[in-house]
Every structure is written in structure tokens, then in C-alpha cells.
């Protein structure tokens, strides 16, 4: 059965703050209790903390900072750098090192960070020796109880002689990961609450962390986090395995303080400014600018859907109704540096991120939010899972999933895939006819696609809910060694759902290209 897809067009909401976390848009919390003494630790102790938090009134985090830090400019704050050689795990023959982000400027709330050794935990206290303050003249003697804005973990990811950044936790519940050979791009979050709702979005924060100190030879590292917000608290456990694809196993236990209208599980946040499908809207020397170029969904009916990202005049919310999804993610499929021509940003090296539920998630929907944006500094794409079951105050909810920071294409995806989407004026190319038709050009690639595809009875199939396709054709593409589909579409209403795929003898042999038409 074809899964139902619901589109909601929201106008006049403005740009929501879905992804400027790097610039400190969302603040993170503190805990009031502090102790230097070692204490017993387990994940269940974090769960207990979260449950107790949910039973108490929400307390907003304290953002008071010494004036010397609060008044730091952006450049002055960037001039404060962590000194690796003074780090707490440095030169101990460990496979991981931890480094901290300094408070100041827009990062104004301290997050306690603890070290766990053999089931015992103690806080990692602030030390001025951890930092090189550059040109800043700061009274560091006042900062004894300052704490940190966040942290990052390093690992010899690309070469045994150098510890590269592996993951970074900084701002609200945002975190980013890297696989081998990648540069930071999209980010993930612990939780999304009421994203793109008229009531306004709520941003939960990771208010405390616990890092298990690794042992020599460890292939993975574990860390834990306590999450809190006005309507929900939660305990998180992460198991991180670096590699060609870096794998994070995430377990969360949530406790609702209040009823929640829309809970977003495993949220991903990215940036799409323009690509092949909307380059005509941007006067830029670069062919494409984006951290991700599409949303891929492997739904419960074993169908693979590819939704190319867009950046239009209106905020779009697209919902893909499903039951027990097998996976979804925001992918950076185009890895050709010639398609970006940006030798500083290196968009071709940005990670893809893929979410796989580790247990049945039941009924719900994958939701995609696409926010209008004119600058690449703003993350404007959000994707997450929304459970159909309502979230009620006083209840406990558990979710576990695997989050993979990808280099390689999904190995279980055996079908032909969508490589590119282009659009233009419909009708005969080069003609000056006045037409309301739109042409879509879709590149499909796959091992089974070749020049003799017609003899194999491979044909394009196209459908629309309200409008209609007037002409659909396909040709062999000698550049991609695949098939390019040309489809002229004539809309009937202002919104529509378009689908194009390749079939053989009535069976789908490719991903389904899925597109939201907005006139």
C-alpha cells in the first residue's frame, strides 16, 4: 500500500530557529548540586535524575557570567583555544581525548561535565590551564567554578598519528558527528518539541554530561546526558563507534512534565540554500550550496522514498505517514567537488546522517521542515519522527535508535537511486511559448541501468494527486551511466504531490522520487 503523505503549508511564521545552534541561539542548562567527591554512577541514576526533574516545576537555566566573559566579542571568544597537551586524557595511551569549549560571548550557561571511571563519577572542574586565551586579558582567578559551554571528543579517525575531532556537543541538545574523511555539516539533537507549530518551538537542553573514561584499545566510547525543558526531561545514553561510517547507538528515557502537542524523535538539522533544482533563484558563482540535498525514507512497507530538498518562498512542512519505519535520514548524495566549487567550505565532504530505530516505533510520521533562507549560515532543514500516540504529562516514554554519520551509500538500498533533480520551463526546450507547465528532469543511477534498459522493459512511471503529467520520457545518460527521466507537469491546484519512479513489468526497481509542488 502506498503510504499516505500529508503536506501542510504554513505561511507568515517567519524563519524558526532550527539550526543556528553553532552561534549560540539556544542555551543549555546547569544543575545546582555540585560535589568534588566521587559517587556511584549508572545509566539508571541518570534516569532517576530525569524522573525527579519531571516531578518538579521547570527551572530555567542561570545565564549569569562574569562581565569579562559576557562582553567578549565573537572574534575575542574564538581567540580562546583549548590546549590539547593540558587536557585531562592527553598522553595516556587512550584511543579518545576530550576537549572543552570555553564560556563567553553568546555561550552563557555552564554545563557540568563529569568523568566516569569503573562505575564511579566525579566532576571535571574548570581549569585555566586547559586554555590559551590568545590576546584576551582575563582575570582567570575569578573563574574557579566557571564550568564549560560544551565539549568535543577526538580520535585518530583518519590517521593513527593525529587525533581528529569525532563528535561535538555544544548548544541546547545539539551535537554533530564525523566519519572518516568528513568535515562538519549537519547536526543532530536530543529532542525536538513543537517544531513549526504556531504555538512556537521549545528547545530542550542537555544540562549535564557524564563521560566514561576509555581504556587502551577501546573501539567505542560511552557518554550520558541529562535533558530538560519546560515540558519534558530525559536521560540519554550514547555509544559511539568511529570509522568509515561513525555509528552512535542512542537510548533515551523521557518523562513528560506537560502534554506535548508534537514530539520530534531523532531530529536532524541541516542547511540547503540551492542546488540543481533551484539554482536559478540565487545569483552565486557556485553551482550548489548545501550540507544535505535530500531526505531518504525507508518506510514500513519496504518502499524507499527520495525527497529532494528545496528552498522556496514559503515554509513547508511535509509529513510522511508510516508504521514502524525502517530508517530515515538527511543525505549529502552529491560528492563531486566540481558541483560546489567552494574550496573553503568543501560541501562535498559533509556527512550524511541516517536514523535506524532499534525497536518498533509504531504508528507516526517522518516530518520534514524546509524553512526559507537567503544565507548559508542558517540551518533551515529539520527532519524527525513524530509518534502518533499522544504525549501525556506524568508518563514515561522510551526510544532507542542507531544514528549513523555516513560516507557510504546505504548498503541495504539495492534499488536504483535518484542522483539529481533539475527543473525548468515546461514544453519544448528553447521555445518561447507562454506555458504554465513545469519540466522535471530526474537522474536515476544503479548497477542494473544501462543502454539496453528499454530491452529490459524498464519504464518511467509518474503520478500526481491533483495535476497531471502531460509527457514522460526517458533516455540513457552516458555521463551518469544511468537513466534520465523528462516529465512535463501541468498543475491544477496550488499544491500537489508528485511521484516518479522506474518500473519493470509493473514492479518498482528504483527509489520513488517524491516532490511537493507549490505554485
C-alpha positions as semicolon CSV with decimal commas, in nm:
position;residue;x (nm);y (nm);z (nm)
1;X;0,000;0,000;0,000
2;X;0,128;0,343;-0,089
3;X;0,188;0,537;0,235
4;X;-0,022;0,845;0,276
5;X;0,169;1,174;0,257
6;X;0,030;1,488;0,413
7;X;0,151;1,837;0,325
8;X;0,098;2,137;0,548
9;X;0,187;2,481;0,412
10;X;0,246;2,736;0,687
11;X;0,272;3,098;0,581
12;X;0,373;3,405;0,775
13;X;0,555;3,223;1,054
14;X;0,895;3,363;0,965
15;X;1,217;3,171;1,000
16;X;1,217;2,947;1,307
17;X;1,546;2,889;1,484
18;X;1,604;2,536;1,364
19;X;1,974;2,541;1,325
20;X;2,179;2,842;1,431
21;X;2,298;2,642;1,732
22;X;2,661;2,697;1,644
23;X;2,614;3,066;1,705
24;X;2,460;3,010;2,047
25;X;2,095;3,066;1,966
26;X;1,984;2,800;2,215
27;X;2,121;2,794;2,563
28;X;2,189;2,497;2,782
29;X;2,130;2,440;3,149
30;X;2,307;2,388;3,480
31;X;2,248;2,177;3,788
32;X;2,254;2,331;4,131
33;X;2,420;2,048;4,319
34;X;2,800;2,033;4,294
35;X;3,040;1,796;4,463
36;X;3,404;1,704;4,422
37;X;3,351;1,367;4,589
38;X;3,327;1,051;4,383
39;X;2,980;0,897;4,357
40;X;2,837;0,572;4,225
41;X;2,715;0,605;3,868
42;X;2,493;0,413;3,625
43;X;2,255;0,499;3,344
44;X;1,967;0,427;3,582
45;X;2,097;0,701;3,811
46;X;2,056;0,947;3,520
47;X;1,708;0,807;3,455
48;X;1,624;0,864;3,820
49;X;1,751;1,222;3,799
50;X;1,534;1,283;3,492
51;X;1,226;1,136;3,660
52;X;1,277;1,353;3,967
53;X;1,324;1,662;3,749
54;X;0,994;1,600;3,571
55;X;0,814;1,587;3,906
56;X;0,935;1,938;3,991
57;X;0,846;2,276;3,838
58;X;1,074;2,369;3,550
59;X;1,364;2,593;3,648
60;X;1,516;2,797;3,365
61;X;1,897;2,783;3,349
62;X;2,105;3,056;3,507
63;X;2,292;3,250;3,239
64;X;2,487;3,485;3,467
65;X;2,850;3,516;3,359
66;X;3,138;3,735;3,478
67;X;3,116;4,059;3,282
68;X;3,461;3,999;3,132
69;X;3,325;3,691;2,952
70;X;2,979;3,824;2,884
71;X;3,121;4,123;2,694
72;X;3,362;3,921;2,476
73;X;3,318;3,984;2,105
74;X;3,273;3,693;1,866
75;X;3,636;3,715;1,748
76;X;3,769;3,755;2,102
77;X;3,582;3,445;2,214
78;X;3,715;3,250;1,917
79;X;4,066;3,351;2,027
80;X;4,027;3,128;2,336
81;X;4,153;2,785;2,235
82;X;4,183;2,457;2,418
83;X;4,540;2,342;2,489
84;X;4,541;1,977;2,393
85;X;4,861;1,894;2,581
86;X;4,698;2,004;2,910
87;X;4,378;1,805;2,855
88;X;4,261;1,552;3,116
89;X;4,306;1,245;2,888
90;X;4,611;1,358;2,695
91;X;4,923;1,137;2,663
92;X;4,767;0,841;2,847
93;X;4,774;0,599;2,550
94;X;4,396;0,626;2,522
95;X;4,200;0,600;2,194
96;X;3,998;0,913;2,277
97;X;4,068;1,260;2,413
98;X;3,824;1,520;2,547
99;X;3,848;1,896;2,492
100;X;3,620;2,170;2,624
101;X;3,453;2,481;2,484
102;X;3,502;2,798;2,689
103;X;3,209;3,006;2,809
104;X;3,168;3,363;2,689
105;X;3,001;3,586;2,432
106;X;2,683;3,400;2,325
107;X;2,764;3,080;2,517
108;X;2,646;3,193;2,858
109;X;2,531;2,889;3,054
110;X;2,764;2,642;3,218
111;X;2,713;2,269;3,163
112;X;2,860;2,037;3,429
113;X;3,078;1,765;3,274
114;X;3,172;1,457;3,475
115;X;3,419;1,174;3,431
116;X;3,316;0,812;3,496
117;X;3,581;0,553;3,590
118;X;3,484;0,198;3,691
119;X;3,131;0,296;3,788
120;X;3,236;0,599;3,991
121;X;3,194;0,959;3,882
122;X;3,341;1,293;3,976
123;X;3,315;1,639;3,814
124;X;3,581;1,768;3,575
125;X;3,640;2,109;3,726
126;X;3,728;2,418;3,526
127;X;4,099;2,482;3,486
128;X;4,253;2,789;3,326
129;X;4,545;2,565;3,227
130;X;4,318;2,397;2,974
131;X;4,302;2,715;2,762
132;X;4,516;2,954;2,563
133;X;4,341;3,291;2,593
134;X;4,518;3,446;2,294
135;X;4,514;3,825;2,305
136;X;4,247;3,831;2,578
137;X;4,347;3,966;2,918
138;X;4,107;3,790;3,155
139;X;4,105;3,753;3,535
140;X;4,109;3,372;3,524
141;X;4,147;3,357;3,903
142;X;3,777;3,451;3,919
143;X;3,675;3,152;3,707
144;X;3,740;2,865;3,951
145;X;3,376;2,750;3,946
146;X;3,303;2,854;3,588
147;X;3,250;2,522;3,412
148;X;3,226;2,476;3,035
149;X;2,999;2,558;2,742
150;X;3,033;2,208;2,596
151;X;3,288;1,953;2,482
152;X;3,422;1,757;2,189
153;X;3,579;1,413;2,161
154;X;3,885;1,342;1,947
155;X;4,003;1,012;1,799
156;X;4,264;0,900;1,541
157;X;3,981;0,880;1,289
158;X;4,175;0,942;0,967
159;X;4,532;0,851;1,063
160;X;4,698;0,689;1,362
161;X;4,930;0,990;1,403
162;X;4,664;1,256;1,466
163;X;4,356;1,290;1,689
164;X;4,076;1,433;1,471
165;X;3,750;1,573;1,601
166;X;3,492;1,296;1,621
167;X;3,185;1,448;1,792
168;X;3,091;1,785;1,936
169;X;2,821;1,867;2,193
170;X;2,756;2,242;2,209
171;X;2,430;2,434;2,249
172;X;2,085;2,316;2,364
173;X;2,071;1,941;2,283
174;X;2,265;1,978;1,957
175;X;2,554;1,753;1,864
176;X;2,749;1,675;1,548
177;X;2,950;1,375;1,435
178;X;3,209;1,288;1,172
179;X;3,304;0,978;0,980
180;X;3,638;0,920;0,812
181;X;3,741;1,199;0,572
182;X;3,449;1,428;0,654
183;X;3,402;1,789;0,761
184;X;3,130;1,907;0,997
185;X;2,796;1,974;0,833
186;X;2,451;1,881;0,956
187;X;2,379;1,823;1,323
188;X;2,150;1,611;1,537
189;X;1,952;1,694;1,850
190;X;1,843;1,501;2,153
191;X;1,479;1,602;2,106
192;X;1,253;1,842;1,916
193;X;0,934;1,981;2,070
194;X;0,660;2,158;1,872
195;X;0,880;2,234;1,570
196;X;0,697;2,451;1,313
197;X;0,389;2,481;1,535
198;X;0,203;2,810;1,565
199;X;0,250;2,792;1,944
200;X;0,625;2,823;1,897
201;X;0,909;2,574;1,927
202;X;1,058;2,460;2,257
203;X;1,428;2,373;2,273
204;X;1,526;2,111;2,532
205;X;1,882;2,132;2,662
206;X;2,144;1,884;2,775
207;X;2,210;2,023;3,122
208;X;2,474;1,775;3,242
209;X;2,708;1,516;3,090
210;X;2,894;1,208;3,209
211;X;3,187;1,074;3,001
212;X;3,317;0,721;3,054
213;X;3,694;0,741;3,052
214;X;3,812;0,496;2,784
215;X;4,071;0,224;2,824
216;X;4,356;0,148;2,587
217;X;4,229;-0,046;2,286
218;X;3,861;0,051;2,329
219;X;3,678;0,054;1,995
220;X;3,394;0,272;2,125
221;X;3,320;0,533;2,389
222;X;3,010;0,589;2,602
223;X;2,865;0,911;2,733
224;X;2,544;1,008;2,911
225;X;2,334;1,323;2,922
226;X;2,054;1,471;3,129
227;X;1,798;1,662;2,923
228;X;1,549;1,919;3,048
229;X;1,293;2,169;2,919
230;X;0,963;2,325;3,014
231;X;0,759;2,021;2,912
232;X;0,994;1,722;2,930
233;X;1,304;1,581;3,097
234;X;1,507;1,283;2,988
235;X;1,809;1,057;3,027
236;X;2,031;0,972;2,727
237;X;2,297;0,709;2,671
238;X;2,530;0,725;2,367
239;X;2,762;0,452;2,243
240;X;2,990;0,597;1,974
241;X;3,192;0,381;1,733
242;X;3,417;0,579;1,493
243;X;3,500;0,459;1,144
244;X;3,434;0,489;0,771
245;X;3,078;0,531;0,893
246;X;3,062;0,655;1,254
247;X;2,786;0,481;1,448
248;X;2,601;0,618;1,751
249;X;2,360;0,395;1,941
250;X;2,123;0,627;2,127
251;X;1,890;0,529;2,410
252;X;1,652;0,782;2,563
253;X;1,409;0,769;2,855
254;X;1,170;1,066;2,858
255;X;0,938;1,196;3,129
256;X;0,670;1,446;3,029
257;X;0,600;1,740;3,264
258;X;0,317;1,858;3,041
259;X;0,112;1,730;2,750
260;X;0,314;1,777;2,430
261;X;0,146;1,857;2,101
262;X;0,430;1,729;1,879
263;X;0,731;1,531;1,993
264;X;1,019;1,501;1,745
265;X;1,236;1,190;1,792
266;X;1,592;1,168;1,650
267;X;1,580;1,518;1,496
268;X;1,833;1,613;1,228
269;X;1,911;1,972;1,131
270;X;2,084;2,080;0,811
271;X;2,127;2,357;0,552
272;X;2,004;2,373;0,194
273;X;2,048;2,702;0,014
274;X;2,037;2,595;-0,350
275;X;2,112;2,304;-0,581
276;X;2,034;2,192;-0,935
277;X;1,661;2,225;-0,874
278;X;1,659;2,592;-0,764
279;X;1,991;2,747;-0,875
280;X;1,801;2,999;-1,090
281;X;1,683;3,174;-0,772
282;X;2,034;3,260;-0,648
283;X;2,297;3,487;-0,803
284;X;2,604;3,297;-0,687
285;X;2,919;3,182;-0,868
286;X;2,895;2,838;-0,705
287;X;2,676;2,573;-0,872
288;X;2,538;2,439;-0,541
289;X;2,544;2,529;-0,171
290;X;2,409;2,277;0,080
291;X;2,501;2,042;0,364
292;X;2,233;1,794;0,255
293;X;2,050;1,752;-0,076
294;X;1,763;1,518;0,012
295;X;1,556;1,325;0,264
296;X;1,564;0,946;0,221
297;X;1,299;0,729;0,389
298;X;1,286;0,350;0,411
299;X;0,927;0,304;0,524
300;X;0,749;0,016;0,692
301;X;0,617;-0,107;0,356
302;X;0,976;-0,155;0,236
303;X;0,946;0,139;-0,004
304;X;1,239;0,379;-0,050
305;X;1,135;0,745;-0,092
306;X;1,371;1,022;-0,203
307;X;1,254;1,379;-0,139
308;X;1,493;1,640;-0,287
309;X;1,531;1,941;-0,062
310;X;1,412;2,284;-0,171
311;X;1,433;2,644;-0,055
312;X;1,127;2,835;-0,167
313;X;0,940;3,146;-0,058
314;X;0,723;2,959;0,192
315;X;0,781;2,746;0,499
316;X;0,698;2,387;0,407
317;X;0,610;2,102;0,641
318;X;0,585;1,763;0,469
319;X;0,463;1,461;0,665
320;X;0,516;1,100;0,554
321;X;0,274;0,881;0,746
322;X;0,415;0,539;0,832
323;X;0,417;0,247;1,074
324;X;0,740;0,102;1,212
325;X;0,976;0,288;0,977
326;X;1,300;0,111;0,894
327;X;1,500;0,431;0,864
328;X;1,522;0,792;0,750
329;X;1,795;1,047;0,707
330;X;1,924;1,368;0,553
331;X;2,185;1,277;0,292
332;X;2,457;1,465;0,109
333;X;2,450;1,245;-0,201
334;X;2,642;1,466;-0,442
335;X;3,014;1,418;-0,365
336;X;3,156;1,584;-0,677
337;X;3,368;1,885;-0,578
338;X;3,310;2,034;-0,925
339;X;2,941;2,066;-0,835
340;X;3,025;2,306;-0,549
341;X;3,350;2,488;-0,641
342;X;3,390;2,600;-0,281
343;X;3,743;2,515;-0,169
344;X;3,694;2,652;0,182
345;X;3,355;2,507;0,279
346;X;3,410;2,172;0,098
347;X;3,041;2,088;0,088
348;X;3,121;1,765;-0,096
349;X;3,276;1,635;0,229
350;X;2,977;1,700;0,457
351;X;2,829;1,396;0,638
352;X;2,502;1,226;0,568
353;X;2,306;1,114;0,877
354;X;2,084;0,805;0,889
355;X;1,846;0,701;1,169
356;X;1,751;0,335;1,225
357;X;1,500;0,252;1,501
358;X;1,628;-0,029;1,723
359;X;1,274;-0,133;1,813
360;X;0,931;-0,087;1,660
361;X;0,826;0,276;1,679
362;X;0,464;0,201;1,591
363;X;0,247;0,446;1,403
364;X;0,351;0,802;1,332
365;X;0,519;1,005;1,061
366;X;0,853;1,129;0,938
367;X;0,821;1,504;0,917
368;X;1,038;1,737;0,709
369;X;1,051;2,113;0,770
370;X;1,201;2,336;0,498
371;X;1,250;2,698;0,604
372;X;1,304;2,984;0,357
373;X;1,660;3,115;0,380
374;X;1,884;3,352;0,185
375;X;2,211;3,279;0,370
376;X;2,410;2,960;0,411
377;X;2,496;3,043;0,775
378;X;2,141;2,943;0,873
379;X;2,040;2,581;0,908
380;X;1,693;2,569;0,752
381;X;1,613;2,198;0,723
382;X;1,476;1,975;1,001
383;X;1,365;1,610;0,988
384;X;1,241;1,387;1,273
385;X;0,995;1,111;1,369
386;X;0,662;1,208;1,530
387;X;0,484;0,927;1,719
388;X;0,110;0,910;1,659
389;X;0,048;0,828;2,023
390;X;-0,005;1,150;2,217
391;X;0,243;1,252;2,486
392;X;0,076;1,299;2,824
393;X;0,206;1,465;3,139
394;X;0,334;1,221;3,400
395;X;0,405;0,943;3,151
396;X;0,736;0,774;3,063
397;X;0,849;0,715;2,702
398;X;1,148;0,516;2,575
399;X;1,312;0,534;2,233
400;X;1,629;0,373;2,105
401;X;1,785;0,415;1,763
402;X;2,109;0,396;1,569
403;X;2,238;0,723;1,425
404;X;2,498;0,674;1,150
405;X;2,720;0,953;1,017
406;X;2,762;0,825;0,663
407;X;3,018;0,828;0,390
408;X;2,890;0,526;0,202
409;X;2,550;0,482;0,041
410;X;2,304;0,268;0,238
411;X;2,414;-0,089;0,165
412;X;2,066;-0,233;0,212
413;X;1,933;0,003;-0,055
414;X;1,958;-0,224;-0,363
415;X;1,730;-0,019;-0,592
416;X;1,833;0,243;-0,845
417;X;1,871;0,577;-0,669
418;X;1,796;0,938;-0,751
419;X;2,121;1,120;-0,828
420;X;1,991;1,465;-0,923
421;X;1,676;1,672;-0,969
422;X;1,650;1,962;-1,215
423;X;1,357;2,184;-1,303
424;X;1,278;2,434;-1,574
425;X;1,015;2,577;-1,805
426;X;0,787;2,308;-1,940
427;X;0,719;2,228;-2,301
428;X;0,969;2,227;-2,587
429;X;1,316;2,334;-2,471
430;X;1,416;2,672;-2,614
431;X;1,064;2,758;-2,726
432;X;0,918;3,092;-2,622
433;X;0,567;2,962;-2,563
434;X;0,378;3,101;-2,269
435;X;0,310;2,794;-2,059
436;X;0,210;2,703;-1,708
437;X;0,379;2,366;-1,743
438;X;0,691;2,273;-1,547
439;X;0,959;2,032;-1,658
440;X;1,123;1,793;-1,411
441;X;1,443;1,612;-1,508
442;X;1,540;1,324;-1,279
443;X;1,868;1,131;-1,297
444;X;1,848;0,769;-1,179
445;X;2,164;0,564;-1,130
446;X;2,215;0,196;-1,048
447;X;2,409;-0,116;-1,143
448;X;2,120;-0,259;-1,346
449;X;2,069;0,053;-1,558
450;X;2,238;0,059;-1,897
451;X;2,194;0,147;-2,262
452;X;1,970;-0,156;-2,316
453;X;1,726;-0,058;-2,041
454;X;1,436;-0,049;-2,287
455;X;1,501;-0,410;-2,386
456;X;1,484;-0,491;-2,014
457;X;1,136;-0,332;-2,015
458;X;1,238;-0,059;-1,769
459;X;0,998;0,232;-1,797
460;X;0,932;0,555;-1,603
461;X;0,610;0,584;-1,403
462;X;0,475;0,923;-1,293
463;X;0,172;1,026;-1,088
464;X;0,021;1,339;-0,935
465;X;-0,266;1,379;-0,692
466;X;-0,439;1,682;-0,846
467;X;-0,245;1,792;-1,157
468;X;-0,123;1,571;-1,440
469;X;0,189;1,473;-1,630
470;X;0,146;1,553;-1,998
471;X;0,461;1,390;-2,129
472;X;0,705;1,149;-1,965
473;X;1,009;1,008;-2,145
474;X;1,346;0,857;-2,056
475;X;1,691;0,834;-2,216
476;X;2,021;0,666;-2,134
477;X;2,260;0,914;-1,972
478;X;2,622;0,846;-2,081
479;X;2,759;1,080;-1,811
480;X;2,596;0,911;-1,513
481;X;2,572;0,567;-1,681
482;X;2,208;0,568;-1,574
483;X;1,866;0,680;-1,692
484;X;1,735;1,036;-1,709
485;X;1,360;1,090;-1,695
486;X;1,199;1,402;-1,852
487;X;0,849;1,483;-1,728
488;X;0,624;1,779;-1,816
489;X;0,381;1,855;-1,536
490;X;0,071;2,074;-1,550
491;X;-0,064;2,179;-1,209
492;X;-0,432;2,208;-1,134
493;X;-0,410;2,347;-0,780
494;X;-0,153;2,541;-0,579
495;X;-0,020;2,230;-0,403
496;X;0,034;1,877;-0,522
497;X;0,230;1,560;-0,456
498;X;0,437;1,429;-0,744
499;X;0,595;1,084;-0,769
500;X;0,827;0,940;-1,033
501;X;0,997;0,601;-1,033
502;X;1,134;0,334;-1,267
503;X;0,941;0,010;-1,312
504;X;1,000;-0,325;-1,476
505;X;0,692;-0,533;-1,564
506;X;0,489;-0,334;-1,311
507;X;0,743;-0,372;-1,028
508;X;0,926;-0,070;-0,888
509;X;1,302;-0,102;-0,946
510;X;1,412;0,240;-0,815
511;X;1,357;0,476;-0,530
512;X;1,039;0,678;-0,557
513;X;1,117;1,041;-0,632
514;X;0,871;1,238;-0,418
515;X;0,822;1,611;-0,462
516;X;0,597;1,872;-0,306
517;X;0,467;2,110;-0,572
518;X;0,394;2,464;-0,458
519;X;0,276;2,716;-0,716
